[in-house]
């Protein structure tokens, strides 16, 4: 799926639902859909569309983790989105994690 764009991890909630919706994308191959994710700052909007419906999340956490750290996949009681890509650009030894909370 990541060859086609952003992948929605199986078993995680849909946009707007309670829990940790996990979306992954490449930053340096297959369209580079998350190439600019590293430039997303705190308190910035993440807009996710499901058909005609728009969901607005706001960035609250930004972390760099080793690929062995699976904690970003942990469930949540709150409606959040976790965006995951490789980092740094074209090196890919770590994972960039950006977490946003649903605001509308």
C-alpha positions as CSV (number, residue, x, y, z in Angstrom):
1,X,0.0,0.0,0.0
2,X,2.9,2.4,0.7
3,X,3.9,2.3,-2.9
4,X,0.6,4.0,-3.7
5,X,0.6,6.7,-1.0
6,X,-0.3,6.9,2.6
7,X,-1.1,3.6,4.4
8,X,-3.7,3.3,7.1
9,X,-2.5,0.6,9.5
10,X,-5.0,-2.3,9.6
11,X,-6.9,-2.5,12.9
12,X,-6.5,1.2,13.8
13,X,-9.5,3.6,14.0
14,X,-10.9,5.5,11.1
15,X,-10.7,9.4,11.0
16,X,-12.6,11.0,13.9
17,X,-13.0,7.8,15.9
18,X,-11.6,7.2,19.4
19,X,-8.2,5.6,19.4
20,X,-4.8,5.8,17.7
21,X,-5.2,6.0,13.9
22,X,-1.8,5.2,12.4
23,X,-0.9,6.5,9.0
24,X,2.5,5.7,7.4
25,X,4.1,7.0,4.3
26,X,7.5,7.2,2.5
27,X,9.6,10.3,2.5
28,X,12.0,9.5,-0.2
29,X,10.5,7.0,-2.6
30,X,7.1,6.2,-4.2
31,X,5.9,9.8,-4.4
32,X,7.5,11.0,-1.2
33,X,4.1,11.6,0.3
34,X,5.7,12.4,3.8
35,X,8.8,14.2,2.5
36,X,7.9,17.4,4.3
37,X,6.6,15.8,7.5
38,X,9.8,16.8,9.3
39,X,8.9,20.5,8.8
40,X,5.5,20.2,10.5
41,X,5.7,22.1,13.7
42,X,3.7,22.0,17.0
43,X,0.1,23.2,17.0
44,X,-0.2,23.0,13.2
45,X,-3.2,21.5,11.5
46,X,-3.2,18.0,10.1
47,X,-6.3,17.7,7.8
48,X,-7.5,14.3,6.9
49,X,-10.3,13.7,4.5
50,X,-12.7,10.7,4.5
51,X,-14.7,11.2,1.4
52,X,-16.3,14.6,1.7
53,X,-15.8,14.8,5.4
54,X,-12.8,16.7,6.8
55,X,-11.2,15.9,10.2
56,X,-8.8,18.4,11.8
57,X,-6.1,17.2,14.1
58,X,-3.5,19.5,15.7
59,X,0.2,18.4,16.2
60,X,1.1,17.8,19.8
61,X,4.1,15.5,19.8
62,X,7.1,15.1,17.5
63,X,9.7,12.4,18.2
64,X,12.6,10.6,16.5
65,X,12.7,6.9,17.5
66,X,14.7,3.8,16.3
67,X,12.8,1.4,14.1
68,X,12.6,-1.1,17.0
69,X,10.6,1.3,19.1
70,X,7.0,0.2,18.6
71,X,5.5,2.5,21.3
72,X,4.0,4.8,18.6
73,X,1.7,1.9,17.7
74,X,0.2,1.8,21.2
75,X,-3.6,2.3,21.5
76,X,-5.1,5.5,22.8
77,X,-8.3,6.3,24.6
78,X,-8.4,9.7,22.9
79,X,-8.9,10.3,19.1
80,X,-5.4,10.9,17.8
81,X,-3.5,10.4,14.6
82,X,0.1,9.1,14.5
83,X,2.0,9.9,11.3
84,X,5.1,7.7,10.7
85,X,7.9,8.0,8.1
86,X,11.6,7.2,7.9
87,X,14.2,9.8,8.9
88,X,16.5,11.4,8.1
89,X,15.8,12.0,4.4
90,X,17.5,9.4,2.2
91,X,19.3,7.9,5.2
92,X,16.2,6.3,6.9
93,X,18.0,4.9,10.0
94,X,15.2,6.3,12.4
95,X,11.5,6.9,12.3
96,X,9.9,10.3,12.6
97,X,6.7,10.2,14.6
98,X,4.2,13.1,14.6
99,X,1.1,12.8,16.8
100,X,-2.0,15.0,16.4
101,X,-5.1,15.2,18.5
102,X,-8.6,15.6,17.0
103,X,-10.0,19.1,17.5
104,X,-13.0,19.0,15.0
